[in-house]
Structures are given as structure tokens and as C-alpha cells.
């Protein structure tokens, strides 16, 4: 691994250095990024050669409006951007109808504050280089009393770049006779919802000419539905899709969409819910990136939290009463009204459970303001010893349910209550999982056992165990005997955690106790596309150890259709692997592929790179782009002397496992430098097609080394 890091630094240095310029000047690789202020403190990026539209109707006749221009340096580390030539306005072609070059009082556009600009450091290097990380000057527009179109081209010069095509950055400021303006709320809050609810969505054109809506996207909680133009668009059917209007939907000036759009939400739980509607139009401000409307529900109102969430007495002495405090907390944003608390008979002799309201003033009701609490006491008196189920070797429990009626979403909350009678009292393990019982991959679970109950004295020891997918080769940290360990769950599947505890008298797994506690956690990817790679290397005797060269190194690759490179697999077409920036792998984990909008989430990322054996490596893409075909492969970068390995790949679409190949089951070995192209993912269908050679065999290319990466490879491909 150290050799890989060292050689990686050499390659990056080789890629980043430029040649010498005239008079000994070193040409760097600075990169201009330009944005224009569209509202106080809000800047909008303008691409090279782009047009920045100005609505003259927003300026009073004879008055001016300043448009601040911000220039930043997105170039390479410590490559300064200096203005050896000051920016200027090119008024070529700025002609009046009568042939005069200028307006009566001079051109409508003027450059302000661009005479003495300093050098600009790349983002993050300003303090170290003693330079600003941005400069700002102004383009001033003056409104004349006519309807003529006017334009001026802003030229910004960058001599400190190796790319001649980017040395002059051009933006055209252009007036238009009118400007459409999409007006929609940033957030629609449905409030506390416990039944199907529909609310109108106000979308109007606040501009002075026709607004054209081209398309929209809609994603988020599957219980949301958008009603637009008389049709229903459920989120669960819109994931990854665009609804295109052809011809565009036209909204006249000062008018709303007709018929009006609306949002319907049909909740199944009281959990907070969110959906995101993005509308694309000819609006000058939001048209390119879309207008985002966030829809939320159940983020406000009363909520009830219990500690503990279930009442588990474990084994208690026959004819001896044990009591547990249950803390009831108002954890929402509004007052909690506890209307009644009752005990419902369960499937077994549950009359052994009783409720004690002494700590609630003797009442089975309470009104709690936000963050206020009340304490319910639950007691259990077993009357006989509970039998053991011979099939599971587990005690058959006494059961009941506490029902709490309140003004919350569900109205009634049922709380499981269990216990069993024993002739000797036993310690009771209690497991709490901070992150919940359903989480995405790459979650670090925090397991708590320190709430376990001793039969006498204190808990003296803890013993954890975990049943996990074989590919998740991670241990409990710091150890399985720590009261509150953590555990990495990096592979999708089911995980079961069990805990035994001991006190000075007994242990929960003693024959007379049977009080071992277990809890399951399900790991499900939440992204649109999630692919994971694990591998088994028989020559590595300990695939769970970590450190330099402590195991074999396989890499997951995920490519964009634009990726091209040398045809090393000999199929007559360019290979996509190791292309920069269009192959995501360890060298290029977070590229920018698509929209410049930081909220678009349309760029993939390699969230985990493993260099010392077994994996996993995880690839995620939240918002794939329509009409894209993504290719996925595995490269055996370096065996570090451990020999052949068996990769296992899985791909999920919206949390559903759609591709699963384990080469160990096929007895298909991969050797150092092998490249396996295994799948193509098409979007928006989400179809995953396995890639094979014409003869039906797996497409594995031996001794695959991209020329640009030979010098940082793992040695020769034997």
C-alpha cells in the first residue's frame, strides 16, 4: 500500500506540472470559474461562452443596476491566477438603429472596479499563499427608455494555464424584451398528518412574458403523489424518471398553472417524510438547474418517546414483585396529551403484570409540554416457573401490552411487556442499537449493553456475538466483551446481535436462566444504484487483519458512457477503464460527471476503498441520469503475494438486489492484473445486464495494465 501511495504521488505530480513559458515564467494550471450575483449574496455560475440575461423591466428608466461578477480559481493546488491583462467589455456589434455607436449618454454597460485586481489563490490555499480566494468587480447596466435589445461581452484573461482554449473567458450580458419568472414556494409543509391529505401547490409566472415548463422530477418518500395536469405521479413510480412536456406547458404572465397542481400524502407511520419536486423551465434564474420545491410532512406536532421502548423483565423470582420505570417524554414540536394508559391481556397468563400511576399523581393521563416527561411504573409478579420450548430451547414468556392513547399520529401506542418466572433470579441483558433496526451500508452501529439488569449487585461481564453476512469481515470494536461496542456494517443483509451478561451470582446463559438477549438489524442500500465488491483470497490466512500489504487488493470500477481508453481487451472498441474523469475507482473516487448543481446528486462516488484484503468496496449513485449506460468491472490491482482470489459482486437498484455473482461458486479464479467486466446498468429502466464473451464465458482480460497507470502498478503481471 505504501508503494502505491508513493507512486500515486509521483503520477499526480507528473500529471499536474506544466512547461516553461516565455522569459522563464512557469505556466501553471489555474482555472477560472465565474458567477454573477442574481440576488444579494446569491451568485449564479455562468459557463464559458454563456449568456447572462438581464430583464430591463427590473430597472427604472434612467437608473442603473450593478451586477457583481465573482471570479474564483478552481485550478490545481497552489497554482495562482493572476490578471496580467485587466478584464474588459467588448462592445463590438453594439449598434444603434440609426448607426450611432453609442447611446446618447454612453453605452448601457460599464465595467467598474476591474482596474487593479490581485492574483487569486485556489480554493483552500488563500491563507498559505497570502492571496484572496476570489475577486469581485461590477458590470453596471443603465436602463434607457426604449425596447431595444443591448449586449456587451465581458472578457477575462487568464495567462496562467496550459490550455490555450481557456485563456480568455467570455460572458455575454444581454437584455431581453421580457423575462419569464417561475414563482413557487421553496418548502411546502403539510404539518402533522395522520390520514391522506392533499394540499394545493401554487406555481405562477411572475414575469412579463410566457413561462414554458419543460419537465419535472419527483422523488423522496414513496407515500407522496403529485397531481399535475389532471394526472397522478406517485414518487414510487417516478424514481430516476423525468416527466417531459412536449410541447412545453405554457403559463402566461401574472398567471398560475391551470389546472392547479397539488400534493397528496398518505402516511403509514408518524416518521418525518420529505419529497423533492424539481421544475425545469425557461426561467432565467432557475431554468438550467431547476426550481427545487421541498415537500415535508410530520416534521412538526406531538410525538411520544419511551425509555425503555419495550419492557423486558427477563427472569424474575416466583411470587416476588419487580418494577420498572418507563419514562414518557414529549419529543415532538407540540404538547403531548396522554389521554389514557391501560394494560391489555396477552396470549399467556398476563394478569401477573400491573400498572402503578403513583409517580403520575395517581392519574393514567397527563399533558406534557415539549421535552417534559412523566414516569409510569410497570410491575411484574410471576406466579410459577415458565416452561422451556424444546424446539428452540428458549423460555416461553409471559406477555402483555401497555396501550397509551394520546393525540399523536397513531393515537394508540402499544408497548410490549414480557417476563418469565424462575426459581433463581437471573441477570437480564438489554440491547439498544442507537442507529435503529434498518440502516444503509457503511453505517457504524453503536451497540449498548450497559442498561442490562443484574439479579444482584452489578453486572460483572459482557459477552457479545454477531451473526453477519460472510462478506462483512468486521469484528466488534474494541472487543466482544466491551459493554458498548461498535460494529461496521458495510455489506447489505441481515445482522443479529446477541448479548449475555453475568453478575456476582449467575450468567444469563446459565441453564436455569435462559435470558440471552438478541436483536436483528437489516442493512439495505438507499441509493438508486449501489454496487459492492468483496473477495476471498485462499492464500491469505487472516483476511480480517489490516495494514500495508496485509491482504490482496481488488478494485471496483464504474464508468460513464463518455469513458474511452486503449482497447486492451481486444474486442475492437475503446475500453472505459482507468479513464479520467469518467471511471470511478480508487484514483478517482468522487468525479464530477453531470450537472454543476451541487444539489443534483447525479455524480457517483466510491465510498470505500479497501487495499488490504476481503473488502468491501462500495459504489453509490443517488440520481442517475436518463439515457445513460454505466459499465461495472473489477480489477485485481495487486495480490501482495497472496495469489489468486475470488471476487463477489452485488448490485442493488433502489434497495433491491438485482445482480449477484460469486466467482467462488463458479470456481473462476482471478489473478493479479486481471480485469473482469461484469455488468451494464441502463437508466432509467434500472436494467442490469451481465457482460459475457461471445462464447458465453465471463469477460476476464488477463494482464490488464492501462499505460497511464503502469508506473504505479503492483509490479509485473505474472
Secondary structure, 3 states (H helix, E strand, C coil): CHHHHHHHHHHHHHHHCCCECHHHCECCCCCEEEEEEEECCEEEECCCCEEEEEEHHHCCCCCEEEEEEEEEECCCCCCCECCCCCCEEECCCCCCCCCCCCCCCCCCEEEECCCCCCCECECCCHHHHCCECEEEEEEEEECCCCCCCCEEEEEEECCCCCCHHHCEEEEEEEEECCCCCEEECCEEECCCCCCCEEEEECEEECCCCCEEEEEEEEEECCCEEEEECCEEEEHHHHCCCCEEEEEEEEECCCEECCCCEEEEECCCCCCCEEEEEEEEECCCCCCCCCEEEEEEECCCCCCEEEECCCEEEEEEECCCEEEEEEEEEECCCCCEEEEEEEEEECCCCHHHEEEECHHHCCCCCEEECCCCEEEEEEEEECCCCCCEECCCCEECCEEEEEEEEECCCCCEEEEEEEEEEECCCCCECCCEECCCCEECCCEEEEEECCCCECCCCCEEEEEEEEECCCCCCCCCECCCCCCCCEEEECCCEEEEEEEEEEECCCECCCCCCCCCEEEEEEECCCCCEEEEEEEECCCCCCCCCCCCCCCCEEEEEEECCCCCCCCCCCCCCCCCCCCCCCEECCCCCCCCCCCCCCCCCCCCEEEECCCCCCEEEEEEECCCCCCEEEEEEEEEEECCCCCCEEEEEEEEECCEEEEEEECCCCCCCECCCCEEEEEEEEECCCCEEECECCCCCEEEECCCCCHHHHHHCCCCCC
